[in-house]
C-alpha cells in the first residue's frame, strides 16, 4: 500500500509539471506573438513615416525641376537666336562702312548675353544628406545622383561664353567703336562730342583677327551650349516625369 501511495504521488507531481510546462510554453508563445505584432506595427508606422518624407522630397524636387524646364526652354530659344545673330555677324566681316546699316552695326557690336540660372537647391540637398536613403526607386536615385554633373557642364559652358564676351570681345569692340553712336541724335548737349569726339572705326574692327576669332569662338561655344541645354532639358524632363509618376502612386 505504501508503495502504491508513493507511485500515485509521483504521477500527480508529474502531471502538475506537465500542466505547468504547457502553461509556461503558452505564455512564451503569447509573448513572442505580441512581440511580432508590435514589431510589425512599428515597421508599418516606420514605413508610413518614410513614405511621408519621400513624398515631401519628391514634391520639392518636382517643383524645382518643373521650374528648370521653363528656364531651359527660354535658354534654348535665346541660344538659338544668338547663334543666328552671330552667323549674320560673320557675314559682315570685311564690309565697307557705307554698306553697314544701323541694324548691322548694332549686330556687330552686340554683347548681350543673359545668364541662365538653373536651380539646384533641392537636388543638392538630397545628394548631400540622408534624404537620398528615402528614395525607393534605384533608377531615380541614379538620375538624381548624376544630375549635378549635368548642371556643372551647363554652368561651365556658360562661363566660357561669358569669358569670351567680357575678356575678348568687349575690349576689342571698345578699342574701335565709340559710344558716341548711342547718344541721342537730337540732343544739343552731346552735339560737340558728336562733332569732335573720336568716331567709330568699323573697317578696322571687322578686319581685326582678334574680333573675328572671338566672334567665331563665341558662335562655336554657343552651339555647344545649345546642345548641352537640350541634353539637360531632356534629363530634367525624365526625372520630373518619374517624380510625377511616383507622386501619383502615393
Secondary structure by P-SEA (a helix, b strand, c coil): caaaaaaaaaaaaaaaaaaaaaaaaaaaaaaaaaaaaaaaaaaaaaaaaaaaaaaaaaaaaaaaaaaaaaaaaaaaaaaaaaaaaaaaaaaacccccccccaaaaaaaaccbbbbbbbbcaaaaaaaacccccccccaaaaaaaaaaaaaaaaaaaaaaaaaaaacccaaaaaaaccccccccccccccccccccccccccaaaaaacaaaaaaaaaaaaaaaaaaaaaaaaaaaaaaaaaaaaaaaaac
